[in-house]
Amino acid sequence: MEGKDMRNLLADALLQSMEEKPLGRIKIKHICAACHISRSTFYYYFDSVNQRLKWLFVRDLAEPFRETVLDDTVTAALTNVFHYIDSYHSVMESVIGALHYSDAKTIFSGSAFPALRKLLEEDRRRRGITEDDPQWLTFSARALTGMLPELYWTCLTGTNLLSREELVRYAARFYEDLVKG
């Protein structure tokens, strides 16, 4: 099995496990058993459960977000992200329940930042916006990376004072302002 296929298999096994029990109770041996692999095979692909979680965030959230923005709109991308949260609500709650919010945010930020920086760069290029300040892309990607976990958190915890549509509209406006510089 190729590396990406094995990573997908391990990520899918993690998702399945999180549907059944909290992240904190999932052991590497359970994932290995579900995938019919040895622990050493698991560690060949991932150093830890957190690294696997980072990879899962990139695969299921950051990359699809990037692709949707480039193929469609940021509004469609944000709507897809919220749909993912709704679809995997128990999984997301499991992640939040097992990790302190700041840890979950750090994992997400570390995995999403490169994809979001690439997105901003590609989107600006696509729109014909030239870069006269290379630090602007880094700053913008960090701002976007910091905003997205806040949106996810408010959706998961139900603490948002805005409707889902308002969240999408404001986040899309924020993104557009970042792209335009």
Secondary structure, DSSP 4 states (H G I P E B T S, - for coil): --HHHHHHHHHHHHHHHHHHS-GGG--HHHHHHHHT--HHHHHHH-SSHHHHHHHHHIIIIIHHHHHHHHHS-HHHHHHHHHHHHHHTHHHHHHHHHHS-HHHHHHHHHHHHHHHHHHHHHHHHHHTT---S-HHHHHHHHHHHHHHHHHHHHHHHHT--SS-HHHHHHHHHHHHHHHHH-
